[in-house]
Amino acid sequence: MKEGKSSAKLNNNNHQQQQHQNGHFSPFKLAKLLDPEASWDKDQLGDVLHWIRQVVALVCGLLWGAIPLVGGIWIALFLLISSGIIYVYYGMILKIDEDDFGGHGTLLQEGLFASITLFLLSWILMYSLAHF
């Protein structure tokens, strides 16, 4: 009975290590997000930039709708804020070489269109629910 449990545990550990080596399972630590010495692959950095943009889009959309702000200037301001945060994050906090990841255009575009959609959706919903 004891051997069965230990062999099952060993098989589970081997399976986790094999998944990690194959790239299907990658442990991610929050401390890595602010560590300029951390190594990033293109997919990991893209995912992080994407989700930062989504959080910014949701916060700005809810804030813009609650205030209530209307007009195209606020969409442009969102784009400036979102792109500025992304640039500061990868350029000044992580201090990565953008050429290794496809250049500024590729990094600044990561998650952009999905964030515009989320921003508009949350802005319109909040504005409609709060002021009508």
MILO-133999 format. One line per field, with one value per residue: x, y negated, z of N, C-alpha, C, O in turn; residue in one letter. Coordinates in steps of 0.2 Angstrom, whole numbers, plus 5000, padded with zeros to 4 digits. Each point is the difference from the previous one (the first is absolute). Example, Ala and Ser with C-alpha at 12.3 -4.5 7.8 and 13.67 -1.06 7.14 Angstrom:
2
n_east	5066 | 4993
n_north	5028 | 4994
n_up	5039 | 4993
ca_east	4996 | 5004
ca_north	4994 | 4994
ca_up	5000 | 5001
c_east	5004 | 4996
c_north	4994 | 4995
c_up	5000 | 5003
o_east	5005 | 5003
o_north	5001 | 4994
o_up	5003 | 5001
residu	A | S
END
This chain:
132
n_east	5004 | 5007 | 5001 | 4991 | 5000 | 5006 | 4995 | 4993 | 5003 | 5004 | 4993 | 4995 | 5006 | 4999 | 4991 | 5000 | 5005 | 4995 | 4992 | 5005 | 5002 | 4991 | 5002 | 5000 | 5010 | 4994 | 5007 | 4990 | 5010 | 4994 | 5004 | 4995 | 4990 | 5004 | 4998 | 5006 | 5000 | 4989 | 4999 | 5003 | 4990 | 5003 | 5001 | 5009 | 5009 | 5002 | 5004 | 5011 | 5006 | 5001 | 5007 | 5011 | 5004 | 5002 | 5010 | 5009 | 5001 | 5005 | 5011 | 5007 | 5001 | 5006 | 5011 | 5005 | 5001 | 5009 | 5009 | 4999 | 5006 | 5001 | 4999 | 5000 | 4996 | 4989 | 4994 | 4997 | 4991 | 4990 | 4996 | 4996 | 4989 | 4991 | 4997 | 4993 | 4989 | 4994 | 4996 | 4992 | 4989 | 4995 | 4994 | 4990 | 4990 | 4994 | 4997 | 4989 | 5005 | 4997 | 5011 | 5002 | 4996 | 5009 | 5006 | 5005 | 5004 | 5010 | 5009 | 5004 | 5005 | 5010 | 4994 | 5007 | 5002 | 5008 | 5010 | 5004 | 5003 | 5010 | 5008 | 5002 | 5005 | 5011 | 5007 | 5001 | 5007 | 5011 | 5005 | 5001 | 5009 | 5010 | 5001 | 4999
n_north	5006 | 5005 | 5012 | 5005 | 5000 | 5008 | 5011 | 5002 | 5003 | 5010 | 5008 | 5001 | 5005 | 5012 | 5004 | 5000 | 5008 | 5009 | 5001 | 5003 | 5011 | 5005 | 4998 | 5011 | 5002 | 4992 | 5006 | 4998 | 4996 | 5000 | 5008 | 5009 | 5000 | 5003 | 5010 | 4991 | 5004 | 4995 | 5011 | 4994 | 5006 | 5004 | 5011 | 5004 | 4999 | 5008 | 5009 | 5001 | 5001 | 5011 | 5007 | 5000 | 5005 | 5011 | 5003 | 5000 | 5009 | 5009 | 5001 | 5003 | 5011 | 5007 | 5000 | 5005 | 5011 | 5003 | 4999 | 5005 | 5009 | 4990 | 5008 | 4994 | 4990 | 5002 | 4998 | 4990 | 4995 | 5003 | 4996 | 4990 | 4998 | 5002 | 4992 | 4992 | 5002 | 5001 | 4991 | 4995 | 5003 | 4998 | 4991 | 4998 | 5004 | 5001 | 4990 | 5000 | 5010 | 4989 | 4997 | 4999 | 4990 | 4997 | 4999 | 4990 | 4999 | 5006 | 4995 | 4993 | 5007 | 5001 | 5007 | 4997 | 5008 | 5007 | 4996 | 5000 | 5010 | 5004 | 4996 | 5004 | 5009 | 5001 | 4998 | 5007 | 5009 | 4999 | 4999 | 5009 | 5007 | 4996 | 5002 | 5011
n_up	5000 | 5008 | 4999 | 5004 | 5011 | 5006 | 4999 | 5008 | 5010 | 5002 | 5001 | 5010 | 5008 | 5000 | 5005 | 5011 | 5005 | 5001 | 5009 | 5010 | 5002 | 5004 | 5011 | 5002 | 5003 | 5001 | 5006 | 5005 | 4998 | 5009 | 5006 | 4996 | 5006 | 5009 | 4997 | 5005 | 5010 | 5002 | 5002 | 4991 | 5003 | 4990 | 5000 | 5004 | 4994 | 4992 | 5003 | 5001 | 4991 | 4996 | 5006 | 4996 | 4991 | 5001 | 5005 | 4994 | 4994 | 5005 | 5002 | 4992 | 4997 | 5007 | 4999 | 4992 | 5002 | 5006 | 4993 | 4991 | 4997 | 4997 | 4993 | 4990 | 5004 | 5001 | 4990 | 4996 | 5005 | 4996 | 4990 | 5002 | 5003 | 4993 | 4992 | 5004 | 5001 | 4991 | 4996 | 5005 | 4997 | 4990 | 4999 | 5005 | 4997 | 4990 | 4997 | 4996 | 4997 | 4999 | 5000 | 5011 | 5002 | 4995 | 5009 | 4998 | 4989 | 4999 | 5002 | 4993 | 4992 | 5006 | 4994 | 4991 | 4992 | 5003 | 4999 | 4989 | 4997 | 5003 | 4995 | 4989 | 4999 | 5002 | 4991 | 4991 | 5001 | 5000 | 4990 | 4994 | 5003 | 4996 | 4989 | 5001
ca_east	4996 | 5004 | 5004 | 4995 | 4999 | 5006 | 5002 | 4995 | 5003 | 5006 | 4997 | 4997 | 5006 | 5003 | 4995 | 5000 | 5007 | 4999 | 4996 | 5004 | 5005 | 4997 | 4997 | 4993 | 4999 | 5005 | 4999 | 5001 | 5000 | 4998 | 5007 | 5003 | 4997 | 5003 | 5007 | 5003 | 5005 | 4997 | 5000 | 4993 | 4999 | 4996 | 4993 | 4999 | 5000 | 4994 | 4995 | 5000 | 4998 | 4992 | 4995 | 5001 | 4995 | 4993 | 4998 | 4999 | 4994 | 4994 | 5000 | 4999 | 4993 | 4996 | 5001 | 4997 | 4992 | 4997 | 5001 | 5000 | 5004 | 4998 | 5003 | 5006 | 5006 | 5001 | 5003 | 5007 | 5004 | 5001 | 5005 | 5006 | 5001 | 5001 | 5007 | 5006 | 5002 | 5003 | 5007 | 5004 | 5001 | 5005 | 5006 | 5004 | 5000 | 5003 | 5006 | 5002 | 5002 | 4994 | 5001 | 5000 | 4993 | 4997 | 5000 | 4995 | 4993 | 4997 | 4999 | 4995 | 4994 | 4998 | 4994 | 4997 | 4994 | 4996 | 4999 | 4996 | 4994 | 4998 | 5000 | 4994 | 4995 | 4999 | 4998 | 4993 | 4996 | 5000 | 4997 | 4993 | 4997 | 5001 | 4997 | 4994
ca_north	4994 | 4994 | 4999 | 4998 | 4993 | 4997 | 5000 | 4995 | 4993 | 5000 | 4999 | 4993 | 4995 | 5000 | 4998 | 4993 | 4998 | 5001 | 4995 | 4994 | 5000 | 5000 | 4993 | 5000 | 4998 | 4995 | 4996 | 4993 | 4996 | 4993 | 4996 | 5000 | 4995 | 4994 | 5002 | 4999 | 5005 | 5006 | 5001 | 5000 | 5002 | 4995 | 5001 | 4997 | 4993 | 4998 | 5002 | 4995 | 4993 | 5000 | 4999 | 4993 | 4996 | 5002 | 4996 | 4993 | 4999 | 5001 | 4995 | 4993 | 5000 | 4999 | 4994 | 4996 | 5000 | 4998 | 4993 | 5003 | 4997 | 5002 | 4997 | 5004 | 4998 | 5004 | 5006 | 4999 | 4999 | 5007 | 5003 | 4997 | 5003 | 5007 | 5001 | 4997 | 5005 | 5005 | 4998 | 4999 | 5007 | 5004 | 4996 | 4997 | 5004 | 5006 | 4998 | 5005 | 4998 | 5001 | 5003 | 5008 | 5002 | 4998 | 4992 | 4996 | 5001 | 5006 | 4999 | 4995 | 5002 | 5006 | 4999 | 4993 | 5000 | 5003 | 4995 | 4995 | 5003 | 5001 | 4993 | 4997 | 5004 | 4998 | 4993 | 4999 | 5003 | 4996 | 4994 | 5002 | 5002 | 4995 | 4994 | 5000
ca_up	5000 | 5001 | 4994 | 4995 | 5001 | 4998 | 4993 | 4997 | 5001 | 4996 | 4993 | 5000 | 5000 | 4994 | 4995 | 5001 | 4997 | 4993 | 4997 | 5001 | 4995 | 4993 | 4999 | 5002 | 5007 | 5002 | 5006 | 4999 | 5007 | 5000 | 5001 | 4994 | 4996 | 5002 | 5000 | 4993 | 4999 | 4999 | 4993 | 4997 | 4993 | 4997 | 5002 | 5007 | 5000 | 4996 | 5005 | 5006 | 4997 | 4998 | 5006 | 5003 | 4996 | 5002 | 5006 | 4998 | 4996 | 5004 | 5005 | 4996 | 4998 | 5006 | 5002 | 4995 | 5000 | 5006 | 5001 | 4993 | 4995 | 4993 | 4995 | 4997 | 5003 | 5006 | 4997 | 4999 | 5006 | 5002 | 4996 | 5002 | 5007 | 4999 | 4996 | 5004 | 5005 | 4997 | 4998 | 5006 | 5003 | 4997 | 4999 | 5006 | 5006 | 4999 | 4996 | 4995 | 4993 | 4997 | 4994 | 5001 | 5000 | 4994 | 4999 | 5003 | 4997 | 5002 | 5007 | 5001 | 4997 | 5003 | 5003 | 4999 | 4998 | 5005 | 5005 | 4998 | 5000 | 5007 | 5002 | 4998 | 5003 | 5007 | 5000 | 4998 | 5005 | 5006 | 4999 | 4999 | 5006 | 5006 | 4998 | 4997
c_east	5004 | 5004 | 4995 | 4999 | 5007 | 5001 | 4995 | 5002 | 5006 | 4998 | 4997 | 5006 | 5003 | 4996 | 5001 | 5007 | 5000 | 4996 | 5004 | 5005 | 4997 | 4997 | 4992 | 4998 | 5006 | 4998 | 5002 | 5000 | 4999 | 5006 | 5003 | 4997 | 5004 | 5008 | 5004 | 5005 | 4997 | 5000 | 4993 | 5000 | 4995 | 4992 | 4999 | 5000 | 4994 | 4993 | 4999 | 4998 | 4993 | 4996 | 5001 | 4995 | 4993 | 4998 | 4999 | 4994 | 4994 | 4999 | 4998 | 4992 | 4995 | 5000 | 4997 | 4993 | 4997 | 5000 | 4994 | 5003 | 4997 | 5005 | 5007 | 5006 | 5002 | 5002 | 5007 | 5004 | 5001 | 5006 | 5007 | 5002 | 5003 | 5007 | 5006 | 5001 | 5003 | 5007 | 5005 | 5001 | 5006 | 5006 | 5004 | 5000 | 5004 | 5007 | 5002 | 5002 | 4994 | 5002 | 5000 | 4993 | 4996 | 4999 | 4995 | 4993 | 4997 | 4998 | 4994 | 4993 | 4997 | 4994 | 4996 | 4993 | 4995 | 4998 | 4996 | 4992 | 4997 | 4999 | 4993 | 4994 | 4999 | 4998 | 4992 | 4995 | 4999 | 4996 | 4992 | 4997 | 5000 | 4996 | 4993 | 4995
c_north	4994 | 4999 | 4997 | 4992 | 4997 | 5000 | 4995 | 4993 | 4998 | 4999 | 4993 | 4995 | 5001 | 4997 | 4992 | 4997 | 5001 | 4995 | 4993 | 4999 | 5000 | 4993 | 4999 | 4997 | 4996 | 4997 | 4993 | 4996 | 4993 | 4996 | 4999 | 4993 | 4993 | 5001 | 4998 | 5005 | 5007 | 5001 | 5001 | 5003 | 4995 | 5002 | 4998 | 4993 | 4998 | 5001 | 4994 | 4993 | 5000 | 4999 | 4994 | 4995 | 5001 | 4996 | 4993 | 4998 | 5000 | 4994 | 4993 | 5000 | 4999 | 4993 | 4995 | 5000 | 4998 | 4992 | 4996 | 4995 | 5002 | 4996 | 5005 | 4999 | 5005 | 5007 | 4999 | 4999 | 5007 | 5003 | 4997 | 5003 | 5007 | 5002 | 4998 | 5005 | 5006 | 4999 | 4999 | 5007 | 5003 | 4996 | 4998 | 5005 | 5007 | 4999 | 5005 | 4997 | 5001 | 5003 | 5008 | 5002 | 4997 | 4992 | 4997 | 5001 | 5006 | 5000 | 4996 | 5003 | 5006 | 4999 | 4994 | 5001 | 5003 | 4995 | 4994 | 5003 | 5000 | 4993 | 4997 | 5004 | 4998 | 4993 | 4999 | 5003 | 4996 | 4993 | 5001 | 5002 | 4994 | 4994 | 5000 | 5004
c_up	5000 | 4993 | 4994 | 5001 | 4998 | 4992 | 4996 | 5001 | 4996 | 4992 | 4999 | 4999 | 4993 | 4994 | 5000 | 4997 | 4993 | 4997 | 5000 | 4994 | 4993 | 4999 | 5001 | 5007 | 5002 | 5006 | 4999 | 5007 | 4999 | 5000 | 4993 | 4996 | 5001 | 5000 | 4993 | 4998 | 4997 | 4992 | 4998 | 4993 | 4997 | 5002 | 5007 | 5000 | 4996 | 5005 | 5005 | 4997 | 4999 | 5007 | 5004 | 4996 | 5001 | 5007 | 4999 | 4997 | 5004 | 5005 | 4996 | 4998 | 5005 | 5002 | 4995 | 5000 | 5006 | 5001 | 4998 | 4995 | 4993 | 4995 | 4998 | 5003 | 5005 | 4998 | 4999 | 5006 | 5003 | 4996 | 5002 | 5007 | 5000 | 4997 | 5004 | 5006 | 4998 | 4998 | 5006 | 5003 | 4997 | 4999 | 5006 | 5006 | 4998 | 4996 | 4995 | 4994 | 4995 | 4993 | 5000 | 5000 | 4994 | 4999 | 5004 | 4998 | 5003 | 5007 | 5002 | 4997 | 5004 | 5004 | 4999 | 4998 | 5004 | 5006 | 4998 | 5000 | 5007 | 5003 | 4998 | 5003 | 5007 | 5001 | 4999 | 5005 | 5006 | 4999 | 4999 | 5007 | 5005 | 4998 | 4996 | 5004
o_east	4999 | 5001 | 5003 | 5000 | 5000 | 5003 | 5001 | 5000 | 5000 | 5002 | 5001 | 4999 | 5002 | 5002 | 5000 | 5000 | 5002 | 5002 | 4999 | 5001 | 5003 | 4998 | 4997 | 4995 | 5005 | 4996 | 5005 | 4995 | 5002 | 5001 | 5004 | 5004 | 5000 | 5004 | 4998 | 5002 | 5004 | 5001 | 4996 | 5005 | 4996 | 4997 | 4995 | 4995 | 4996 | 4996 | 4995 | 4996 | 4997 | 4995 | 4995 | 4996 | 4996 | 4995 | 4996 | 4997 | 4995 | 4995 | 4996 | 4997 | 4995 | 4995 | 4996 | 4996 | 4995 | 4996 | 4998 | 4999 | 4998 | 5002 | 5002 | 5005 | 5006 | 5004 | 5005 | 5006 | 5005 | 5004 | 5005 | 5006 | 5005 | 5004 | 5005 | 5006 | 5005 | 5005 | 5005 | 5006 | 5005 | 5006 | 5006 | 5004 | 5004 | 5004 | 5006 | 4998 | 4999 | 4995 | 4999 | 4999 | 4994 | 4997 | 4995 | 4995 | 4994 | 4995 | 4996 | 4995 | 4994 | 5000 | 4995 | 4996 | 4994 | 4995 | 4996 | 4996 | 4994 | 4996 | 4996 | 4995 | 4994 | 4996 | 4997 | 4995 | 4995 | 4996 | 4997 | 4994 | 4995 | 4998 | 4998 | 4994
o_north	4995 | 4994 | 4997 | 4997 | 4994 | 4995 | 4998 | 4996 | 4995 | 4996 | 4997 | 4995 | 4994 | 4997 | 4997 | 4995 | 4996 | 4997 | 4996 | 4995 | 4997 | 4998 | 4995 | 4998 | 5002 | 4995 | 4998 | 5001 | 4997 | 4994 | 4995 | 4998 | 4996 | 4996 | 5004 | 5000 | 5005 | 4996 | 5004 | 4999 | 4997 | 4995 | 4997 | 4997 | 4995 | 4996 | 4998 | 4997 | 4995 | 4997 | 4997 | 4996 | 4995 | 4998 | 4997 | 4995 | 4996 | 4997 | 4996 | 4995 | 4996 | 4997 | 4995 | 4995 | 4997 | 4998 | 4995 | 4994 | 5006 | 4995 | 5004 | 5004 | 5001 | 5004 | 5004 | 5003 | 5002 | 5003 | 5004 | 5002 | 5002 | 5004 | 5002 | 5001 | 5002 | 5003 | 5002 | 5001 | 5003 | 5003 | 5000 | 5000 | 5002 | 5005 | 5002 | 4994 | 5006 | 5003 | 5003 | 5006 | 5000 | 4998 | 5004 | 5001 | 5000 | 5003 | 5001 | 4997 | 5002 | 4996 | 4999 | 4996 | 4998 | 5000 | 4998 | 4996 | 4998 | 4999 | 4997 | 4997 | 4998 | 4998 | 4996 | 4997 | 4999 | 4998 | 4996 | 4997 | 5000 | 4996 | 4995 | 5001
o_up	4996 | 4998 | 4996 | 4995 | 4996 | 4998 | 4995 | 4995 | 4997 | 4997 | 4995 | 4996 | 4997 | 4996 | 4995 | 4996 | 4996 | 4994 | 4995 | 4997 | 4995 | 4994 | 5000 | 5001 | 5000 | 5000 | 4998 | 5003 | 4995 | 4998 | 4999 | 4996 | 4996 | 5001 | 4995 | 4995 | 4998 | 4996 | 5003 | 4996 | 5003 | 5001 | 5001 | 5003 | 5003 | 5000 | 5002 | 5003 | 5001 | 4999 | 5003 | 5003 | 5000 | 5000 | 5003 | 5001 | 5000 | 5001 | 5003 | 5000 | 4999 | 5002 | 5002 | 4999 | 5000 | 5003 | 5004 | 4999 | 4999 | 5001 | 5004 | 5000 | 5002 | 5003 | 5001 | 5001 | 5003 | 5004 | 5000 | 5001 | 5003 | 5003 | 5000 | 5002 | 5003 | 5002 | 5000 | 5003 | 5003 | 5000 | 5000 | 5004 | 5004 | 5000 | 5000 | 4999 | 4999 | 4997 | 4995 | 4999 | 5000 | 4996 | 5003 | 5004 | 5001 | 5002 | 5004 | 5003 | 4999 | 5005 | 5004 | 5003 | 5001 | 5003 | 5004 | 5002 | 5002 | 5003 | 5004 | 5002 | 5002 | 5004 | 5003 | 5002 | 5003 | 5004 | 5003 | 5001 | 5004 | 5005 | 4998 | 4998
residu	M | K | E | G | K | S | S | A | K | L | N | N | N | N | H | Q | Q | Q | Q | H | Q | N | G | H | F | S | P | F | K | L | A | K | L | L | D | P | E | A | S | W | D | K | D | Q | L | G | D | V | L | H | W | I | R | Q | V | V | A | L | V | C | G | L | L | W | G | A | I | P | L | V | G | G | I | W | I | A | L | F | L | L | I | S | S | G | I | I | Y | V | Y | Y | G | M | I | L | K | I | D | E | D | D | F | G | G | H | G | T | L | L | Q | E | G | L | F | A | S | I | T | L | F | L | L | S | W | I | L | M | Y | S | L | A | H | F
END
